[in-house]
């Protein structure tokens, strides 16, 4: 390989690097490792305000809260963001439910559903899921829960992602405590902007 060829290759690589830096929509390298958290939420109806009833995917990286929020007490992490992505409640007829924000506070009918938090069921097991679904989320209705159920979850917007796209998570319902009016579940949320990988560790996609 000649000196001229090496110089040309270096120049080409440098040009590619500069082009990536100049692209405001380029996906940056992932910096937050995905992890599985086991959490508990208390029903928004019939439990004290001090007990967390809501969950915000964008707050999953918070070491103290792991994403759980107390409704009416914990402010949204992002200006103009909803106070939760989904909450837990016990319906008198249908029993335990996760409820997206838009099902509690319906938005303007002309507003797109793309920026709303949502849930959808999965036929795969929690451990089998390696990537989030992008479409098919239920944003305006509660999701009835049962032990062992596996769900995909999508965050609200804004959420802090500079690309203006949602974060994603997978959930497995573990158990209910009737006396405490609570649900235990495990969740893995990917809060790397532009990534949908849902396996533990640093996501590659």
Phi and psi in degrees as a GROMACS rama.xvg file:
@    title "Ramachandran Plot"
@    xaxis  label "Phi"
@    yaxis  label "Psi"
@TYPE xy
-82.4162  162.259  UNK-2
-59.0232  -37.1927  UNK-3
-64.7454  -38.523  UNK-4
-65.654  -43.1794  UNK-5
-62.0726  -43.7904  UNK-6
-60.4014  -40.7396  UNK-7
-65.5032  -40.3055  UNK-8
-65.7183  -43.571  UNK-9
-61.0988  -42.5497  UNK-10
-63.0188  -39.8743  UNK-11
-65.7488  -43.6974  UNK-12
-63.0013  -40.7414  UNK-13
-63.7137  -39.3915  UNK-14
-64.8586  -40.0951  UNK-15
-63.0562  -41.4939  UNK-16
-62.7439  -42.3418  UNK-17
-66.5373  -36.7882  UNK-18
-64.1468  -39.7133  UNK-19
-65.4031  -39.339  UNK-20
-66.5872  -31.3733  UNK-21
-81.5846  -12.8298  UNK-22
-85.3581  110.108  UNK-23
-69.3662  -12.6428  UNK-24
-106.661  10.0704  UNK-25
-69.4647  137.964  UNK-26
-77.7195  125.761  UNK-27
-80.1116  157.847  UNK-28
-58.0163  140.534  UNK-29
-64.6768  138.373  UNK-30
-123.357  -13.3252  UNK-31
-110.077  122.228  UNK-32
-74.6376  136.243  UNK-33
-71.018  139.735  UNK-34
-142.681  158.65  UNK-35
-97.6009  124.326  UNK-36
-111.727  140.159  UNK-37
-104.522  119.731  UNK-38
-128.488  167.479  UNK-39
-133.957  131.126  UNK-40
-118.159  146.543  UNK-41
-107.863  146.205  UNK-42
-57.3134  136.016  UNK-43
-67.2687  -20.9803  UNK-44
-107.252  121.06  UNK-45
93.6034  11.6581  UNK-46
-132.131  158.384  UNK-47
-63.5089  150.652  UNK-48
-60.025  -28.0163  UNK-49
-68.2021  -14.8826  UNK-50
-93.6387  133.746  UNK-51
-67.6699  132.634  UNK-52
-119.899  -14.2467  UNK-53
-117.831  167.49  UNK-54
-139.021  137.676  UNK-55
-122.86  116.792  UNK-56
-59.0616  -39.8844  UNK-57
-62.955  -20.0004  UNK-58
-92.0729  4.84076  UNK-59
-58.8184  -30.795  UNK-60
-78.7884  -6.89708  UNK-61
-70.4442  118.168  UNK-62
-66.5537  -23.78  UNK-63
-85.7692  -45.1511  UNK-64
-97.9622  -26.6248  UNK-65
57.4575  21.3127  UNK-66
103.528  -16.1121  UNK-67
-77.7261  145.193  UNK-68
-136.187  150.943  UNK-69
-94.5484  119.17  UNK-70
-65.6497  128.932  UNK-71
84.4507  -8.45792  UNK-72
-115.539  -39.3489  UNK-73
-97.4126  120.738  UNK-74
-72.4205  155.223  UNK-75
-60.1345  146.262  UNK-76
-74.8253  -20.4339  UNK-77
-122.7  138.104  UNK-78
-56.6697  131.642  UNK-79
70.4309  10.0778  UNK-80
-84.7749  151.814  UNK-81
-62.0887  155.276  UNK-82
-74.148  -8.87008  UNK-83
-162.3  156.901  UNK-84
-86.5075  -45.0234  UNK-85
-147.586  154.457  UNK-86
-122.808  167.818  UNK-87
-108.524  133.945  UNK-88
-144.512  164.603  UNK-89
-116.603  110.457  UNK-90
-81.7317  139.318  UNK-91
-61.9879  -28.7863  UNK-92
-100.372  -47.0814  UNK-93
-95.5727  -8.49532  UNK-94
82.7581  -150.657  UNK-95
-63.9658  138.421  UNK-96
-145.634  146.242  UNK-97
-97.5451  134.833  UNK-98
-126.026  116.787  UNK-99
-64.4362  156.943  UNK-100
-57.0154  -41.8075  UNK-101
-67.9602  -18.4998  UNK-102
-80.025  -19.2763  UNK-103
-93.5417  -43.2265  UNK-104
-124.86  87.5597  UNK-105
-59.281  132.959  UNK-106
-79.8117  179.146  UNK-107
-58.3415  137.226  UNK-108
-61.6784  -25.8224  UNK-109
-82.284  -7.66562  UNK-110
-79.5122  137.498  UNK-111
-64.7126  146.597  UNK-112
-84.0968  -3.95845  UNK-113
-63.6403  -31.4357  UNK-114
-95.2308  14.093  UNK-115
-102.79  145.908  UNK-116
-66.2127  147.928  UNK-117
-157.356  170.72  UNK-118
-134.13  153.129  UNK-119
-154.39  148.168  UNK-120
-74.9264  160.909  UNK-121
-131.037  143.198  UNK-122
-89.0708  -10.8706  UNK-123
-85.6854  158.336  UNK-124
-75.0501  164.126  UNK-125
-55.4758  -46.2455  UNK-126
-72.8876  -25.2676  UNK-127
-74.5298  -28.0015  UNK-128
-68.2071  124.587  UNK-129
-118.27  -10.3964  UNK-130
-152.468  143.538  UNK-131
-75.9036  147.784  UNK-132
-72.0576  148.47  UNK-133
-99.1513  -26.254  UNK-134
-128.105  169.948  UNK-135
93.5141  10.9369  UNK-136
-80.1752  138.018  UNK-137
-89.0078  116.329  UNK-138
-109.079  -16.8654  UNK-139
-121.848  13.6672  UNK-140
-139.036  150.125  UNK-141
-67.8556  156.258  UNK-142
-111.454  117.593  UNK-143
-70.2438  142.579  UNK-144
-113.202  151.7  UNK-145
-146.32  154.574  UNK-146
-62.14  135.94  UNK-147
89.8193  -7.39402  UNK-148
-68.5915  142.046  UNK-149
-118.62  135.302  UNK-150
-134.517  152.388  UNK-151
-94.1678  148.948  UNK-152
-133.007  144.542  UNK-153
-125.208  139.45  UNK-154
-79.0938  164.644  UNK-155
-77.0138  167.289  UNK-156
-120.829  143.323  UNK-157
-74.8333  154.15  UNK-158
-136.129  2.18986  UNK-159
101.478  -11.2795  UNK-160
-75.8629  123.508  UNK-161
-68.1737  -16.3662  UNK-162
-83.1563  -9.09961  UNK-163
70.8662  32.4618  UNK-164
-124.424  159.804  UNK-165
-71.9586  162.846  UNK-166
-94.5691  161.438  UNK-167
-130.883  159.416  UNK-168
-152.342  163.763  UNK-169
-124.925  147.857  UNK-170
-133.839  142.851  UNK-171
-127.29  124.092  UNK-172
-76.2601  126.135  UNK-173
-99.4764  -52.1292  UNK-174
-164.677  160.484  UNK-175
-117.872  146.067  UNK-176
-116.82  105.372  UNK-177
-65.6576  -38.5492  UNK-178
-71.5469  -37.2657  UNK-179
-85.0822  -10.7783  UNK-180
55.5409  52.5125  UNK-181
-133.72  165.602  UNK-182
-129.668  139.076  UNK-183
-107.678  138.846  UNK-184
-150.373  159.293  UNK-185
-111.983  147.543  UNK-186
-144.269  141.018  UNK-187
-122.733  118.106  UNK-188
-115.544  137.159  UNK-189
-104.298  109.537  UNK-190
-108.725  30.1072  UNK-191
-91.3787  124.227  UNK-192
-62.5779  120.807  UNK-193
91.9764  2.89168  UNK-194
-110.018  147.679  UNK-195
-126.697  3.89066  UNK-196
-65.2457  136.046  UNK-197
-125.965  43.6026  UNK-198
-114.487  152.631  UNK-199
-59.677  150.634  UNK-200
101.034  -173.498  UNK-201
-74.6501  118.203  UNK-202
-69.3211  147.098  UNK-203
-105.456  -8.60215  UNK-204
